[in-house]
Amino acid sequence: MKNKEIVYVVSDSVGETAELMVKAVSSQFKRDVQIHHISYVEDTQDLNNVIAVAKYSHAIIAYTIVIPALKQYLDQRTREEGIIAVDLMNPLMQAFMQKFEATPERQPGLMRKLDDNYFRRVEAIEFAVKYDDGQDIRGIKRADIVLIGVSRTSKTPLSMYLAHKKFKVANVPLVPEIPPPDELFDIPKNNCIGLVITPDKLNEIREERLKHLGLTTQANYANLERILEELDYSEKIMKRIGCPIINVSNKAVEETADLILAMLKKRGVMNYE
């Protein structure tokens, strides 16, 4: 069986750009290409390590290095060792220099600084997915916002909407048979937001959900008596925490989110656009 072709993606910053370019090019060839990512190279020793393993594995080095001394060293050493090394930035850099009649900053990580909002948003979305529906209670203390409420009170879509505003949101379902996590009572009460809904509206939503799943609407999930029990339990927990409470009965996710954002703004939390 033929070994995989190896490409070392080397950068004095994160190196996402180089990795995407290598993936785009490798997709055009019917070869099994394995990408090894080497980020934040700082000195010639880092480069020597990459050169040694690249030579041993007959690999290509694709790089985005803007520090001149490191680039020159890598170019020279790979020529001496007979390693294919490709500078993914320099041709375009040269074109910009010619066009703008200017000298580049030669500072690693500038794109990441420019895209800080993007990465914060991605981080918040990943956080919301990881700590959705109480699946990991460790997120409660790490979250900017913790949403609590019974099932079908829009906790998940609201978490994702707020995540797009760069807030880290965890949500926890409140179920009478399951004691709430102790962590809910340890965080500042204003970090937690309770979501409530009228029994009739919740009954309607749950019946629609059951129909969508092909289940009978007579299930306990949509039973009005059960719903009243859940809502009573959840409101007792919310009052015990002392957190703000929002009735989501006739509100779109965006409306509820706006109320939450207004609360945060009043507290001086300006994390969103």
Protein Blocks (a to p, Z undefined) as FASTA:
>chain_A
ZZddddddddfblolmmmmmmmmmmmmpccdddddddehifbfklmmmmmmmmmmnopac
ddddfbfklmmmmmmmmmmnopacddfklmmmmmmmmmnopacfkighklmmmmmmmmmm
mmmmmmmmmmgghlamklmmmpmbdcdddehilmmmmmmmmmmnopacddddddfklccd
fklmmpcfklpccddddfklmmmmmmmmmmmnopafkbmklgmklmmmmmmmmmmmmmmn
opacddfklacfklmmmmmmmmmmmnopafbZZ
